[in-house]
């Protein structure tokens, strides 16, 4: 799943109050796992990247890490 699409889905579930608590919790867990996998892949790519590609990967990694923190915070609020 592309990063932009994953971020759009994350924002949708973070802001949507109409979803039932259980359904929202399951969706957030799923998104958190996908973001975690994406974060690991980006870290691996950063190890072999250089130059302009490295800057781009680092920026994407920061975005993914921030979104994961938001999702984890939302999950804690649901408990």
mmCIF file of the N, C-alpha and C atoms, coordinates in Angstrom:
data_MODEL
# 
_entry.id   MODEL 
# 
loop_
_atom_site.group_PDB 
_atom_site.id 
_atom_site.type_symbol 
_atom_site.label_atom_id 
_atom_site.label_alt_id 
_atom_site.label_comp_id 
_atom_site.label_asym_id 
_atom_site.label_entity_id 
_atom_site.label_seq_id 
_atom_site.pdbx_PDB_ins_code 
_atom_site.Cartn_x 
_atom_site.Cartn_y 
_atom_site.Cartn_z 
_atom_site.occupancy 
_atom_site.B_iso_or_equiv 
_atom_site.pdbx_formal_charge 
_atom_site.auth_seq_id 
_atom_site.auth_comp_id 
_atom_site.auth_asym_id 
_atom_site.auth_atom_id 
_atom_site.pdbx_PDB_model_num 
ATOM 1   N N  . UNK A 1 1  ? 0.849   -1.170 0.000  1.00 0.00 ? 1  UNK A N  1 
ATOM 2   C CA . UNK A 1 1  ? 0.000   0.000  0.000  1.00 0.00 ? 1  UNK A CA 1 
ATOM 3   C C  . UNK A 1 1  ? 0.898   1.237  0.000  1.00 0.00 ? 1  UNK A C  1 
ATOM 4   N N  . UNK A 1 2  ? 0.598   2.176  -0.849 1.00 0.00 ? 2  UNK A N  1 
ATOM 5   C CA . UNK A 1 2  ? 1.386   3.395  -0.947 1.00 0.00 ? 2  UNK A CA 1 
ATOM 6   C C  . UNK A 1 2  ? 1.243   4.230  0.319  1.00 0.00 ? 2  UNK A C  1 
ATOM 7   N N  . UNK A 1 3  ? 2.266   4.999  0.617  1.00 0.00 ? 3  UNK A N  1 
ATOM 8   C CA . UNK A 1 3  ? 2.317   5.803  1.829  1.00 0.00 ? 3  UNK A CA 1 
ATOM 9   C C  . UNK A 1 3  ? 1.174   6.813  1.881  1.00 0.00 ? 3  UNK A C  1 
ATOM 10  N N  . UNK A 1 4  ? 0.918   7.508  0.799  1.00 0.00 ? 4  UNK A N  1 
ATOM 11  C CA . UNK A 1 4  ? -0.127  8.530  0.781  1.00 0.00 ? 4  UNK A CA 1 
ATOM 12  C C  . UNK A 1 4  ? -1.499  7.925  1.060  1.00 0.00 ? 4  UNK A C  1 
ATOM 13  N N  . UNK A 1 5  ? -1.786  6.786  0.460  1.00 0.00 ? 5  UNK A N  1 
ATOM 14  C CA . UNK A 1 5  ? -3.073  6.119  0.664  1.00 0.00 ? 5  UNK A CA 1 
ATOM 15  C C  . UNK A 1 5  ? -3.207  5.663  2.114  1.00 0.00 ? 5  UNK A C  1 
ATOM 16  N N  . UNK A 1 6  ? -2.125  5.137  2.680  1.00 0.00 ? 6  UNK A N  1 
ATOM 17  C CA . UNK A 1 6  ? -2.127  4.688  4.064  1.00 0.00 ? 6  UNK A CA 1 
ATOM 18  C C  . UNK A 1 6  ? -2.353  5.861  5.016  1.00 0.00 ? 6  UNK A C  1 
ATOM 19  N N  . UNK A 1 7  ? -1.765  7.001  4.721  1.00 0.00 ? 7  UNK A N  1 
ATOM 20  C CA . UNK A 1 7  ? -1.952  8.187  5.559  1.00 0.00 ? 7  UNK A CA 1 
ATOM 21  C C  . UNK A 1 7  ? -3.381  8.711  5.468  1.00 0.00 ? 7  UNK A C  1 
ATOM 22  N N  . UNK A 1 8  ? -3.974  8.645  4.275  1.00 0.00 ? 8  UNK A N  1 
ATOM 23  C CA . UNK A 1 8  ? -5.366  9.077  4.118  1.00 0.00 ? 8  UNK A CA 1 
ATOM 24  C C  . UNK A 1 8  ? -6.306  8.196  4.938  1.00 0.00 ? 8  UNK A C  1 
ATOM 25  N N  . UNK A 1 9  ? -6.072  6.901  4.909  1.00 0.00 ? 9  UNK A N  1 
ATOM 26  C CA . UNK A 1 9  ? -6.902  5.975  5.685  1.00 0.00 ? 9  UNK A CA 1 
ATOM 27  C C  . UNK A 1 9  ? -6.742  6.251  7.166  1.00 0.00 ? 9  UNK A C  1 
ATOM 28  N N  . UNK A 1 10 ? -5.516  6.509  7.596  1.00 0.00 ? 10 UNK A N  1 
ATOM 29  C CA . UNK A 1 10 ? -5.244  6.804  9.001  1.00 0.00 ? 10 UNK A CA 1 
ATOM 30  C C  . UNK A 1 10 ? -6.015  8.031  9.453  1.00 0.00 ? 10 UNK A C  1 
ATOM 31  N N  . UNK A 1 11 ? -5.940  9.088  8.694  1.00 0.00 ? 11 UNK A N  1 
ATOM 32  C CA . UNK A 1 11 ? -6.642  10.321 9.054  1.00 0.00 ? 11 UNK A CA 1 
ATOM 33  C C  . UNK A 1 11 ? -8.156  10.097 9.098  1.00 0.00 ? 11 UNK A C  1 
ATOM 34  N N  . UNK A 1 12 ? -8.658  9.299  8.171  1.00 0.00 ? 12 UNK A N  1 
ATOM 35  C CA . UNK A 1 12 ? -10.096 9.015  8.137  1.00 0.00 ? 12 UNK A CA 1 
ATOM 36  C C  . UNK A 1 12 ? -10.545 8.371  9.444  1.00 0.00 ? 12 UNK A C  1 
ATOM 37  N N  . UNK A 1 13 ? -9.806  7.389  9.910  1.00 0.00 ? 13 UNK A N  1 
ATOM 38  C CA . UNK A 1 13 ? -10.199 6.683  11.118 1.00 0.00 ? 13 UNK A CA 1 
ATOM 39  C C  . UNK A 1 13 ? -9.872  7.454  12.388 1.00 0.00 ? 13 UNK A C  1 
ATOM 40  N N  . UNK A 1 14 ? -8.900  8.342  12.343 1.00 0.00 ? 14 UNK A N  1 
ATOM 41  C CA . UNK A 1 14 ? -8.600  9.152  13.516 1.00 0.00 ? 14 UNK A CA 1 
ATOM 42  C C  . UNK A 1 14 ? -9.683  10.205 13.743 1.00 0.00 ? 14 UNK A C  1 
ATOM 43  N N  . UNK A 1 15 ? -10.268 10.706 12.667 1.00 0.00 ? 15 UNK A N  1 
ATOM 44  C CA . UNK A 1 15 ? -11.228 11.798 12.772 1.00 0.00 ? 15 UNK A CA 1 
ATOM 45  C C  . UNK A 1 15 ? -12.692 11.353 12.750 1.00 0.00 ? 15 UNK A C  1 
ATOM 46  N N  . UNK A 1 16 ? -12.978 10.135 12.395 1.00 0.00 ? 16 UNK A N  1 
ATOM 47  C CA . UNK A 1 16 ? -14.357 9.697  12.216 1.00 0.00 ? 16 UNK A CA 1 
ATOM 48  C C  . UNK A 1 16 ? -14.946 9.225  13.548 1.00 0.00 ? 16 UNK A C  1 
ATOM 49  N N  . UNK A 1 17 ? -15.853 10.026 14.104 1.00 0.00 ? 17 UNK A N  1 
ATOM 50  C CA . UNK A 1 17 ? -16.492 9.682  15.373 1.00 0.00 ? 17 UNK A CA 1 
ATOM 51  C C  . UNK A 1 17 ? -17.723 8.804  15.187 1.00 0.00 ? 17 UNK A C  1 
ATOM 52  N N  . UNK A 1 18 ? -18.143 8.572  13.953 1.00 0.00 ? 18 UNK A N  1 
ATOM 53  C CA . UNK A 1 18 ? -19.348 7.796  13.704 1.00 0.00 ? 18 UNK A CA 1 
ATOM 54  C C  . UNK A 1 18 ? -19.116 6.292  13.852 1.00 0.00 ? 18 UNK A C  1 
ATOM 55  N N  . UNK A 1 19 ? -17.859 5.865  13.735 1.00 0.00 ? 19 UNK A N  1 
ATOM 56  C CA . UNK A 1 19 ? -17.581 4.433  13.847 1.00 0.00 ? 19 UNK A CA 1 
ATOM 57  C C  . UNK A 1 19 ? -17.773 3.964  15.280 1.00 0.00 ? 19 UNK A C  1 
ATOM 58  N N  . UNK A 1 20 ? -18.240 2.766  15.422 1.00 0.00 ? 20 UNK A N  1 
ATOM 59  C CA . UNK A 1 20 ? -18.380 2.206  16.758 1.00 0.00 ? 20 UNK A CA 1 
ATOM 60  C C  . UNK A 1 20 ? -16.998 1.981  17.345 1.00 0.00 ? 20 UNK A C  1 
ATOM 61  N N  . UNK A 1 21 ? -16.934 2.006  18.654 1.00 0.00 ? 21 UNK A N  1 
ATOM 62  C CA . UNK A 1 21 ? -15.662 1.918  19.358 1.00 0.00 ? 21 UNK A CA 1 
ATOM 63  C C  . UNK A 1 21 ? -14.883 0.654  18.992 1.00 0.00 ? 21 UNK A C  1 
ATOM 64  N N  . UNK A 1 22 ? -15.525 -0.480 18.993 1.00 0.00 ? 22 UNK A N  1 
ATOM 65  C CA . UNK A 1 22 ? -14.853 -1.738 18.685 1.00 0.00 ? 22 UNK A CA 1 
ATOM 66  C C  . UNK A 1 22 ? -14.337 -1.796 17.262 1.00 0.00 ? 22 UNK A C  1 
ATOM 67  N N  . UNK A 1 23 ? -15.172 -1.358 16.342 1.00 0.00 ? 23 UNK A N  1 
ATOM 68  C CA . UNK A 1 23 ? -14.795 -1.351 14.935 1.00 0.00 ? 23 UNK A CA 1 
ATOM 69  C C  . UNK A 1 23 ? -13.623 -0.396 14.711 1.00 0.00 ? 23 UNK A C  1 
ATOM 70  N N  . UNK A 1 24 ? -13.702 0.742  15.336 1.00 0.00 ? 24 UNK A N  1 
ATOM 71  C CA . UNK A 1 24 ? -12.637 1.737  15.197 1.00 0.00 ? 24 UNK A CA 1 
ATOM 72  C C  . UNK A 1 24 ? -11.329 1.207  15.775 1.00 0.00 ? 24 UNK A C  1 
ATOM 73  N N  . UNK A 1 25 ? -11.426 0.528  16.914 1.00 0.00 ? 25 UNK A N  1 
ATOM 74  C CA . UNK A 1 25 ? -10.236 -0.010 17.563 1.00 0.00 ? 25 UNK A CA 1 
ATOM 75  C C  . UNK A 1 25 ? -9.553  -1.042 16.668 1.00 0.00 ? 25 UNK A C  1 
ATOM 76  N N  . UNK A 1 26 ? -10.325 -1.928 16.056 1.00 0.00 ? 26 UNK A N  1 
ATOM 77  C CA . UNK A 1 26 ? -9.768  -2.949 15.170 1.00 0.00 ? 26 UNK A CA 1 
ATOM 78  C C  . UNK A 1 26 ? -9.111  -2.316 13.942 1.00 0.00 ? 26 UNK A C  1 
ATOM 79  N N  . UNK A 1 27 ? -9.755  -1.322 13.389 1.00 0.00 ? 27 UNK A N  1 
ATOM 80  C CA . UNK A 1 27 ? -9.200  -0.641 12.221 1.00 0.00 ? 27 UNK A CA 1 
ATOM 81  C C  . UNK A 1 27 ? -7.891  0.062  12.573 1.00 0.00 ? 27 UNK A C  1 
ATOM 82  N N  . UNK A 1 28 ? -7.864  0.709  13.712 1.00 0.00 ? 28 UNK A N  1 
ATOM 83  C CA . UNK A 1 28 ? -6.652  1.401  14.140 1.00 0.00 ? 28 UNK A CA 1 
ATOM 84  C C  . UNK A 1 28 ? -5.515  0.422  14.402 1.00 0.00 ? 28 UNK A C  1 
ATOM 85  N N  . UNK A 1 29 ? -5.829  -0.736 14.960 1.00 0.00 ? 29 UNK A N  1 
ATOM 86  C CA . UNK A 1 29 ? -4.796  -1.751 15.180 1.00 0.00 ? 29 UNK A CA 1 
ATOM 87  C C  . UNK A 1 29 ? -4.215  -2.219 13.852 1.00 0.00 ? 29 UNK A C  1 
ATOM 88  N N  . UNK A 1 30 ? -5.089  -2.432 12.877 1.00 0.00 ? 30 UNK A N  1 
ATOM 89  C CA . UNK A 1 30 ? -4.653  -2.862 11.558 1.00 0.00 ? 30 UNK A CA 1 
ATOM 90  C C  . UNK A 1 30 ? -3.758  -1.802 10.914 1.00 0.00 ? 30 UNK A C  1 
ATOM 91  N N  . UNK A 1 31 ? -4.172  -0.558 10.997 1.00 0.00 ? 31 UNK A N  1 
ATOM 92  C CA . UNK A 1 31 ? -3.397  0.534  10.431 1.00 0.00 ? 31 UNK A CA 1 
ATOM 93  C C  . UNK A 1 31 ? -2.048  0.653  11.131 1.00 0.00 ? 31 UNK A C  1 
ATOM 94  N N  . UNK A 1 32 ? -2.047  0.496  12.447 1.00 0.00 ? 32 UNK A N  1 
ATOM 95  C CA . UNK A 1 32 ? -0.807  0.593  13.210 1.00 0.00 ? 32 UNK A CA 1 
ATOM 96  C C  . UNK A 1 32 ? 0.182   -0.486 12.762 1.00 0.00 ? 32 UNK A C  1 
ATOM 97  N N  . UNK A 1 33 ? -0.297  -1.688 12.523 1.00 0.00 ? 33 UNK A N  1 
ATOM 98  C CA . UNK A 1 33 ? 0.575   -2.766 12.071 1.00 0.00 ? 33 UNK A CA 1 
ATOM 99  C C  . UNK A 1 33 ? 1.133   -2.477 10.676 1.00 0.00 ? 33 UNK A C  1 
ATOM 100 N N  . UNK A 1 34 ? 0.311   -1.932 9.792  1.00 0.00 ? 34 UNK A N  1 
ATOM 101 C CA . UNK A 1 34 ? 0.773   -1.596 8.448  1.00 0.00 ? 34 UNK A CA 1 
ATOM 102 C C  . UNK A 1 34 ? 1.827   -0.489 8.502  1.00 0.00 ? 34 UNK A C  1 
ATOM 103 N N  . UNK A 1 35 ? 1.587   0.500  9.366  1.00 0.00 ? 35 UNK A N  1 
ATOM 104 C CA . UNK A 1 35 ? 2.567   1.572  9.508  1.00 0.00 ? 35 UNK A CA 1 
ATOM 105 C C  . UNK A 1 35 ? 3.872   1.037  10.092 1.00 0.00 ? 35 UNK A C  1 
ATOM 106 N N  . UNK A 1 36 ? 3.792   0.089  10.984 1.00 0.00 ? 36 UNK A N  1 
ATOM 107 C CA . UNK A 1 36 ? 4.988   -0.502 11.582 1.00 0.00 ? 36 UNK A CA 1 
ATOM 108 C C  . UNK A 1 36 ? 5.814   -1.223 10.515 1.00 0.00 ? 36 UNK A C  1 
ATOM 109 N N  . UNK A 1 37 ? 5.143   -1.979 9.636  1.00 0.00 ? 37 UNK A N  1 
ATOM 110 C CA . UNK A 1 37 ? 5.836   -2.665 8.549  1.00 0.00 ? 37 UNK A CA 1 
ATOM 111 C C  . UNK A 1 37 ? 6.480   -1.660 7.603  1.00 0.00 ? 37 UNK A C  1 
ATOM 112 N N  . UNK A 1 38 ? 5.740   -0.596 7.298  1.00 0.00 ? 38 UNK A N  1 
ATOM 113 C CA . UNK A 1 38 ? 6.255   0.441  6.407  1.00 0.00 ? 38 UNK A CA 1 
ATOM 114 C C  . UNK A 1 38 ? 7.482   1.102  7.029  1.00 0.00 ? 38 UNK A C  1 
ATOM 115 N N  . UNK A 1 39 ? 7.449   1.328  8.337  1.00 0.00 ? 39 UNK A N  1 
ATOM 116 C CA . UNK A 1 39 ? 8.557   1.946  9.048  1.00 0.00 ? 39 UNK A CA 1 
ATOM 117 C C  . UNK A 1 39 ? 9.806   1.058  8.960  1.00 0.00 ? 39 UNK A C  1 
ATOM 118 N N  . UNK A 1 40 ? 9.648   -0.237 9.146  1.00 0.00 ? 40 UNK A N  1 
ATOM 119 C CA . UNK A 1 40 ? 10.778  -1.161 9.062  1.00 0.00 ? 40 UNK A CA 1 
ATOM 120 C C  . UNK A 1 40 ? 11.384  -1.169 7.665  1.00 0.00 ? 40 UNK A C  1 
ATOM 121 N N  . UNK A 1 41 ? 10.529  -1.166 6.639  1.00 0.00 ? 41 UNK A N  1 
ATOM 122 C CA . UNK A 1 41 ? 11.016  -1.162 5.261  1.00 0.00 ? 41 UNK A CA 1 
ATOM 123 C C  . UNK A 1 41 ? 11.790  0.116  4.963  1.00 0.00 ? 41 UNK A C  1 
ATOM 124 N N  . UNK A 1 42 ? 11.268  1.238  5.440  1.00 0.00 ? 42 UNK A N  1 
ATOM 125 C CA . UNK A 1 42 ? 11.955  2.506  5.212  1.00 0.00 ? 42 UNK A CA 1 
ATOM 126 C C  . UNK A 1 42 ? 13.307  2.529  5.909  1.00 0.00 ? 42 UNK A C  1 
ATOM 127 N N  . UNK A 1 43 ? 13.388  1.995  7.126  1.00 0.00 ? 43 UNK A N  1 
ATOM 128 C CA . UNK A 1 43 ? 14.667  1.946  7.843  1.00 0.00 ? 43 UNK A CA 1 
ATOM 129 C C  . UNK A 1 43 ? 15.688  1.105  7.088  1.00 0.00 ? 43 UNK A C  1 
ATOM 130 N N  . UNK A 1 44 ? 15.235  -0.001 6.513  1.00 0.00 ? 44 UNK A N  1 
ATOM 131 C CA . UNK A 1 44 ? 16.125  -0.852 5.728  1.00 0.00 ? 44 UNK A CA 1 
ATOM 132 C C  . UNK A 1 44 ? 16.614  -0.132 4.478  1.00 0.00 ? 44 UNK A C  1 
ATOM 133 N N  . UNK A 1 45 ? 15.720  0.584  3.818  1.00 0.00 ? 45 UNK A N  1 
ATOM 134 C CA . UNK A 1 45 ? 16.095  1.317  2.607  1.00 0.00 ? 45 UNK A CA 1 
ATOM 135 C C  . UNK A 1 45 ? 17.072  2.449  2.921  1.00 0.00 ? 45 UNK A C  1 
ATOM 136 N N  . UNK A 1 46 ? 16.918  3.077  4.081  1.00 0.00 ? 46 UNK A N  1 
ATOM 137 C CA . UNK A 1 46 ? 17.788  4.185  4.467  1.00 0.00 ? 46 UNK A CA 1 
ATOM 138 C C  . UNK A 1 46 ? 19.229  3.708  4.624  1.00 0.00 ? 46 UNK A C  1 
ATOM 139 N N  . UNK A 1 47 ? 19.413  2.492  5.072  1.00 0.00 ? 47 UNK A N  1 
ATOM 140 C CA . UNK A 1 47 ? 20.761  1.961  5.273  1.00 0.00 ? 47 UNK A CA 1 
ATOM 141 C C  . UNK A 1 47 ? 21.562  1.871  3.983  1.00 0.00 ? 47 UNK A C  1 
ATOM 142 N N  . UNK A 1 48 ? 20.895  1.654  2.865  1.00 0.00 ? 48 UNK A N  1 
ATOM 143 C CA . UNK A 1 48 ? 21.597  1.512  1.590  1.00 0.00 ? 48 UNK A CA 1 
ATOM 144 C C  . UNK A 1 48 ? 21.454  2.738  0.683  1.00 0.00 ? 48 UNK A C  1 
ATOM 145 N N  . UNK A 1 49 ? 20.656  3.705  1.067  1.00 0.00 ? 49 UNK A N  1 
ATOM 146 C CA . UNK A 1 49 ? 20.398  4.881  0.231  1.00 0.00 ? 49 UNK A CA 1 
ATOM 147 C C  . UNK A 1 49 ? 21.479  5.936  0.443  1.00 0.00 ? 49 UNK A C  1 
ATOM 148 N N  . UNK A 1 50 ? 21.541  6.857  -0.522 1.00 0.00 ? 50 UNK A N  1 
ATOM 149 C CA . UNK A 1 50 ? 22.460  7.984  -0.392 1.00 0.00 ? 50 UNK A CA 1 
ATOM 150 C C  . UNK A 1 50 ? 21.909  9.193  -1.146 1.00 0.00 ? 50 UNK A C  1 
ATOM 151 N N  . UNK A 1 51 ? 22.425  10.349 -0.810 1.00 0.00 ? 51 UNK A N  1 
ATOM 152 C CA . UNK A 1 51 ? 22.070  11.580 -1.515 1.00 0.00 ? 51 UNK A CA 1 
ATOM 153 C C  . UNK A 1 51 ? 20.634  12.012 -1.343 1.00 0.00 ? 51 UNK A C  1 
ATOM 154 N N  . UNK A 1 52 ? 20.042  12.399 -2.465 1.00 0.00 ? 52 UNK A N  1 
ATOM 155 C CA . UNK A 1 52 ? 18.679  12.936 -2.481 1.00 0.00 ? 52 UNK A CA 1 
ATOM 156 C C  . UNK A 1 52 ? 17.659  11.882 -2.059 1.00 0.00 ? 52 UNK A C  1 
ATOM 157 N N  . UNK A 1 53 ? 17.903  10.636 -2.436 1.00 0.00 ? 53 UNK A N  1 
ATOM 158 C CA . UNK A 1 53 ? 16.994  9.553  -2.059 1.00 0.00 ? 53 UNK A CA 1 
ATOM 159 C C  . UNK A 1 53 ? 16.969  9.381  -0.539 1.00 0.00 ? 53 UNK A C  1 
ATOM 160 N N  . UNK A 1 54 ? 18.102  9.550  0.099  1.00 0.00 ? 54 UNK A N  1 
ATOM 161 C CA . UNK A 1 54 ? 18.196  9.418  1.551  1.00 0.00 ? 54 UNK A CA 1 
ATOM 162 C C  . UNK A 1 54 ? 17.339  10.464 2.251  1.00 0.00 ? 54 UNK A C  1 
ATOM 163 N N  . UNK A 1 55 ? 17.380  11.694 1.780  1.00 0.00 ? 55 UNK A N  1 
ATOM 164 C CA . UNK A 1 55 ? 16.575  12.766 2.373  1.00 0.00 ? 55 UNK A CA 1 
ATOM 165 C C  . UNK A 1 55 ? 15.085  12.465 2.234  1.00 0.00 ? 55 UNK A C  1 
ATOM 166 N N  . UNK A 1 56 ? 14.706  11.991 1.070  1.00 0.00 ? 56 UNK A N  1 
ATOM 167 C CA . UNK A 1 56 ? 13.306  11.662 0.828  1.00 0.00 ? 56 UNK A CA 1 
ATOM 168 C C  . UNK A 1 56 ? 12.837  10.527 1.741  1.00 0.00 ? 56 UNK A C  1 
ATOM 169 N N  . UNK A 1 57 ? 13.658  9.504  1.876  1.00 0.00 ? 57 UNK A N  1 
ATOM 170 C CA . UNK A 1 57 ? 13.313  8.373  2.732  1.00 0.00 ? 57 UNK A CA 1 
ATOM 171 C C  . UNK A 1 57 ? 13.224  8.786  4.196  1.00 0.00 ? 57 UNK A C  1 
ATOM 172 N N  . UNK A 1 58 ? 14.125  9.656  4.624  1.00 0.00 ? 58 UNK A N  1 
ATOM 173 C CA . UNK A 1 58 ? 14.093  10.122 6.010  1.00 0.00 ? 58 UNK A CA 1 
ATOM 174 C C  . UNK A 1 58 ? 12.837  10.934 6.283  1.00 0.00 ? 58 UNK A C  1 
ATOM 175 N N  . UNK A 1 59 ? 12.433  11.743 5.324  1.00 0.00 ? 59 UNK A N  1 
ATOM 176 C CA . UNK A 1 59 ? 11.215  12.530 5.471  1.00 0.00 ? 59 UNK A CA 1 
ATOM 177 C C  . UNK A 1 59 ? 9.994   11.604 5.579  1.00 0.00 ? 59 UNK A C  1 
ATOM 178 N N  . UNK A 1 60 ? 9.941   10.599 4.717  1.00 0.00 ? 60 UNK A N  1 
ATOM 179 C CA . UNK A 1 60 ? 8.836   9.638  4.765  1.00 0.00 ? 60 UNK A CA 1 
ATOM 180 C C  . UNK A 1 60 ? 8.835   8.864  6.081  1.00 0.00 ? 60 UNK A C  1 
ATOM 181 N N  . UNK A 1 61 ? 10.016  8.523  6.580  1.00 0.00 ? 61 UNK A N  1 
ATOM 182 C CA . UNK A 1 61 ? 10.118  7.815  7.850  1.00 0.00 ? 61 UNK A CA 1 
ATOM 183 C C  . UNK A 1 61 ? 9.578   8.669  8.995  1.00 0.00 ? 61 UNK A C  1 
ATOM 184 N N  . UNK A 1 62 ? 9.900   9.944  9.004  1.00 0.00 ? 62 UNK A N  1 
ATOM 185 C CA . UNK A 1 62 ? 9.385   10.847 10.033 1.00 0.00 ? 62 UNK A CA 1 
ATOM 186 C C  . UNK A 1 62 ? 7.861   10.923 9.985  1.00 0.00 ? 62 UNK A C  1 
ATOM 187 N N  . UNK A 1 63 ? 7.307   10.975 8.792  1.00 0.00 ? 63 UNK A N  1 
ATOM 188 C CA . UNK A 1 63 ? 5.859   11.042 8.623  1.00 0.00 ? 63 UNK A CA 1 
ATOM 189 C C  . UNK A 1 63 ? 5.206   9.769  9.168  1.00 0.00 ? 63 UNK A C  1 
ATOM 190 N N  . UNK A 1 64 ? 5.774   8.624  8.809  1.00 0.00 ? 64 UNK A N  1 
ATOM 191 C CA . UNK A 1 64 ? 5.219   7.346  9.263  1.00 0.00 ? 64 UNK A CA 1 
ATOM 192 C C  . UNK A 1 64 ? 5.302   7.242  10.784 1.00 0.00 ? 64 UNK A C  1 
ATOM 193 N N  . UNK A 1 65 ? 6.422   7.649  11.364 1.00 0.00 ? 65 UNK A N  1 
ATOM 194 C CA . UNK A 1 65 ? 6.587   7.581  12.813 1.00 0.00 ? 65 UNK A CA 1 
ATOM 195 C C  . UNK A 1 65 ? 5.572   8.481  13.524 1.00 0.00 ? 65 UNK A C  1 
ATOM 196 N N  . UNK A 1 66 ? 5.350   9.658  12.985 1.00 0.00 ? 66 UNK A N  1 
ATOM 197 C CA . UNK A 1 66 ? 4.384   10.582 13.568 1.00 0.00 ? 66 UNK A CA 1 
ATOM 198 C C  . UNK A 1 66 ? 2.971   10.011 13.493 1.00 0.00 ? 66 UNK A C  1 
ATOM 199 N N  . UNK A 1 67 ? 2.619   9.427  12.360 1.00 0.00 ? 67 UNK A N  1 
ATOM 200 C CA . UNK A 1 67 ? 1.293   8.836  12.215 1.00 0.00 ? 67 UNK A CA 1 
ATOM 201 C C  . UNK A 1 67 ? 1.105   7.659  13.165 1.00 0.00 ? 67 UNK A C  1 
ATOM 202 N N  . UNK A 1 68 ? 2.166   6.862  13.337 1.00 0.00 ? 68 UNK A N  1 
ATOM 203 C CA . UNK A 1 68 ? 2.075   5.736  14.288 1.00 0.00 ? 68 UNK A CA 1 
ATOM 204 C C  . UNK A 1 68 ? 1.819   6.246  15.697 1.00 0.00 ? 68 UNK A C  1 
ATOM 205 N N  . UNK A 1 69 ? 2.492   7.331  16.074 1.00 0.00 ? 69 UNK A N  1 
ATOM 206 C CA . UNK A 1 69 ? 2.283   7.896  17.404 1.00 0.00 ? 69 UNK A CA 1 
ATOM 207 C C  . UNK A 1 69 ? 0.842   8.358  17.572 1.00 0.00 ? 69 UNK A C  1 
ATOM 208 N N  . UNK A 1 70 ? 0.276   8.969  16.543 1.00 0.00 ? 70 UNK A N  1 
ATOM 209 C CA . UNK A 1 70 ? -1.108  9.416  16.594 1.00 0.00 ? 70 UNK A CA 1 
ATOM 210 C C  . UNK A 1 70 ? -2.060  8.233  16.741 1.00 0.00 ? 70 UNK A C  1 
ATOM 211 N N  . UNK A 1 71 ? -1.808  7.173  15.998 1.00 0.00 ? 71 UNK A N  1 
ATOM 212 C CA . UNK A 1 71 ? -2.667  5.989  16.071 1.00 0.00 ? 71 UNK A CA 1 
ATOM 213 C C  . UNK A 1 71 ? -2.565  5.339  17.446 1.00 0.00 ? 71 UNK A C  1 
ATOM 214 N N  . UNK A 1 72 ? -1.358  5.222  17.974 1.00 0.00 ? 72 UNK A N  1 
ATOM 215 C CA . UNK A 1 72 ? -1.171  4.626  19.287 1.00 0.00 ? 72 UNK A CA 1 
ATOM 216 C C  . UNK A 1 72 ? -1.874  5.462  20.345 1.00 0.00 ? 72 UNK A C  1 
ATOM 217 N N  . UNK A 1 73 ? -1.794  6.782  20.232 1.00 0.00 ? 73 UNK A N  1 
ATOM 218 C CA . UNK A 1 73 ? -2.500  7.665  21.166 1.00 0.00 ? 73 UNK A CA 1 
ATOM 219 C C  . UNK A 1 73 ? -4.006  7.485  21.092 1.00 0.00 ? 73 UNK A C  1 
ATOM 220 N N  . UNK A 1 74 ? -4.522  7.345  19.876 1.00 0.00 ? 74 UNK A N  1 
ATOM 221 C CA . UNK A 1 74 ? -5.958  7.135  19.695 1.00 0.00 ? 74 UNK A CA 1 
ATOM 222 C C  . UNK A 1 74 ? -6.385  5.788  20.290 1.00 0.00 ? 74 UNK A C  1 
ATOM 223 N N  . UNK A 1 75 ? -5.543  4.770  20.137 1.00 0.00 ? 75 UNK A N  1 
ATOM 224 C CA . UNK A 1 75 ? -5.860  3.464  20.714 1.00 0.00 ? 75 UNK A CA 1 
ATOM 225 C C  . UNK A 1 75 ? -5.889  3.527  22.251 1.00 0.00 ? 75 UNK A C  1 
ATOM 226 N N  . UNK A 1 76 ? -4.985  4.281  22.823 1.00 0.00 ? 76 UNK A N  1 
ATOM 227 C CA . UNK A 1 76 ? -4.948  4.428  24.273 1.00 0.00 ? 76 UNK A CA 1 
ATOM 228 C C  . UNK A 1 76 ? -6.201  5.143  24.773 1.00 0.00 ? 76 UNK A C  1 
ATOM 229 N N  . UNK A 1 77 ? -6.696  6.103  24.014 1.00 0.00 ? 77 UNK A N  1 
ATOM 230 C CA . UNK A 1 77 ? -7.918  6.818  24.397 1.00 0.00 ? 77 UNK A CA 1 
ATOM 231 C C  . UNK A 1 77 ? -9.136  5.898  24.369 1.00 0.00 ? 77 UNK A C  1 
ATOM 232 N N  . UNK A 1 78 ? -9.143  4.931  23.467 1.00 0.00 ? 78 UNK A N  1 
ATOM 233 C CA . UNK A 1 78 ? -10.279 4.020  23.350 1.00 0.00 ? 78 UNK A CA 1 
ATOM 234 C C  . UNK A 1 78 ? -10.337 2.999  24.479 1.00 0.00 ? 78 UNK A C  1 
ATOM 235 N N  . UNK A 1 79 ? -9.232  2.781  25.139 1.00 0.00 ? 79 UNK A N  1 
ATOM 236 C CA . UNK A 1 79 ? -9.215  1.777  26.218 1.00 0.00 ? 79 UNK A CA 1 
ATOM 237 C C  . UNK A 1 79 ? -9.874  2.267  27.450 1.00 0.00 ? 79 UNK A C  1 
# 
